[in-house]
Amino acid sequence: YRKKFTVEQVRFLTHSTKATAVSKLKEFEKAGFCINLGDNTWKKIKQPRVFANRIIAIEAKLKNWKRAVYQADRYKDFAHQSWVLIDEFYSGPARQNIEKFKKYRIGLLTMNQDGKIQKLHDPGFTQPRSEYANWYANSYLAKSTLNEVL
């Protein structure tokens, strides 16, 4: 907060091009979070707040629980909780491998044809692995919500 930074620092942190970094910084400036001091130097003037304090991600699959666990694990980069939802009819192999869900702290849910959901493992809440990915997800959610309201 109130610190100066360069476009190059933003590029390094976000793994983006200079043009993308400048474009995003202009969006932040328009939103009132920073100001352009010139010579590729910026200053943060307002601390942004997260849109969602907790993000819960759900990967739904008909029967491929292994692929679902892989994807749900990736969601932990930005989410506070990650779940796999699988069709109850095909849930036998997932149930037999419940230890994998516990090991990776991924929740397991099943759903039957009537839409009834059964919770087989609750992973609890954890901090996202990437603060940057969590901020990116928050900005996406905020924009999506704003677009729906407008």
HUGISUL-V764664 format. One record per backbone hydrogen bond with DSSP energy under -0.5 kcal/mol. NH is the residue of the N-H (numbers start at 1). CO is the residue of the C=O. E is the energy in kcal/mol with one decimal. If there is no record, write none. Layout:
NH:CO:E  NH:CO:E
This chain:
2:44:-1.4  5:42:-2.5  7:40:-1.8  10:6:-1.7  11:7:-2.7  12:8:-2.4  13:9:-2.3  14:10:-2.4  15:11:-1.3  16:11:-1.3  21:17:-2.5  22:18:-2.6  23:19:-2.3  24:20:-2.7  25:21:-2.4  26:22:-2.2  27:23:-1.6  28:24:-2.4  29:25:-2.5  30:26:-2.5  31:27:-1.8  32:29:-1.3  33:28:-2.8  34:28:-0.6  35:43:-2.3  37:35:-0.6  37:41:-2.6  38:41:-0.7  41:38:-1.4  42:5:-3.4  43:35:-2.1  44:3:-1.8  45:33:-2.5  46:33:-1.7  48:46:-0.6  57:55:-0.5  57:81:-2.7  59:83:-2.6  60:58:-0.6  61:85:-2.6  65:63:-1.9  68:64:-1.9  69:65:-2.5  70:66:-2.1  71:67:-2.3  72:68:-3.0  73:69:-2.3  74:70:-1.4  75:71:-1.6  76:72:-0.7  76:73:-0.8  77:74:-1.8  78:75:-1.5  79:75:-2.6  80:55:-2.5  81:55:-1.4  83:57:-2.5  84:107:-2.2  85:59:-2.6  86:84:-0.5  86:109:-2.3  87:61:-0.9  87:62:-0.9  88:111:-2.8  90:87:-0.9  91:88:-1.4  95:91:-2.8  96:92:-2.3  97:93:-0.9  97:94:-0.7  98:95:-1.3  100:97:-1.7  101:97:-0.9  102:98:-2.1  103:99:-2.9  104:100:-2.2  105:102:-0.8  106:101:-2.8  107:82:-2.9  108:121:-1.9  109:84:-2.9  110:118:-2.3  111:86:-1.6  112:116:-2.0  115:112:-1.9  118:110:-2.5  120:108:-2.9  120:118:-0.6  121:108:-1.5  123:121:-0.6  126:80:-2.5  129:76:-2.3  130:77:-2.4  131:129:-0.5  134:130:-2.1  135:131:-2.3  136:132:-2.5  137:133:-2.5  138:134:-2.4  139:135:-2.5  140:136:-2.2  141:137:-2.7  142:138:-2.6  143:139:-2.5  144:140:-2.6  145:141:-2.5  146:142:-2.5  147:143:-2.6  148:144:-1.8  149:145:-2.0  150:146:-2.4
